[in-house]
Amino acid sequence: MSRFIRRIPEGDDRERLMCPDCGHVAYENPKVVVGSIVAEGDTVLLCRRAIEPRRGFWTIPAGYMEMNETTEEGARREAWEEARARIALEGVLAVYSIARLGQVQVIFRARMAEPGFEAGPESLEVRRFAWDEIPWDDLAFPSVRWALHAWRDGPPGAVATNPPEDARGMRPLPAGSAA
């Protein structure tokens, strides 16, 4: 098998990975992350990460979508894997573009479909937080902060997108914080 090289295919406008022998193009495309804000009253379910990146920091139940599943199936699976929570989705809350990581994130509004939750294999702990209890300085990713604000502050039924100050999702977290 040939080694792939970077070249602009005929009729294209950017470099792609191509096989120099047969011309096959190996497209590199963004990955889809699916997750949910699982609310109960004025509390939200957060998971403290047991894996890198950002081990020990808090996040919403979310992760990469798998082949042969819908975004909804992926969000429900991630809630089970990370929080052993069975959830019911109530609609799309937000769609975020994280260009620096090549991600598109689809975040749902959700509620518990069955009582109970506990840390899954990817979480150190899982718990509900009221708004003023959320560990803001220990959130794992900027999009977690964005989604929490969309849940609390956004018009009901509206789908949030990246905030104007980071419209392309290019700003990583400052060292030691989740600003």
C-alpha positions, 0 to 999 in steps of 0.5 A: 500500500502506498503512503499518502501524500498531501496534494490538491486534487484536480477540481479541489481548492485545498490540500488533501491526503491522496494516494500518489499511485491511484489518486484515492483521496482520504478526506479528513472531516470533523468529528461529531460530539453528542451530549446533553444537559440533563436537567431536573428542576433547577439542577443539572447533571455533571460528570467528573472526568476519569479520562484524559483530556481534562481528567478530574474536571467536570463536564456534561455527559457527552462524547464522540458519536459512533458509526451507525447511530443517530445523534439522539442514540449517541447522546443517550448512550453517552449519558449511560456510559458516563453517568449510568443515566437513562435519559429522555431527550427534549430537543436540540439545545445547541450546535457548536463548531469547534474549528480548532479541534475539528468538532461539531457538537450537538447538545440536547435538552434532556431529563431523566427517563428513569430515576437514578445515576452513578459514575460510569467507567469514564467518570470519577463521580456524578452529581446534580448541581444547582446553578450557584453550585456549578464548579465553574473554575473546574469545567472541562471545556468552554462548550460545557460553559456555553451549553450551561448558559444556553440551558439557563439563559436561552429562549425556550426552543431556541438552538444556541450556537458559538458565542460571538467572542469565539464564533469559530471555537478557536479559543482553548481553555486558559491554563488552570481554568475553564474560562 
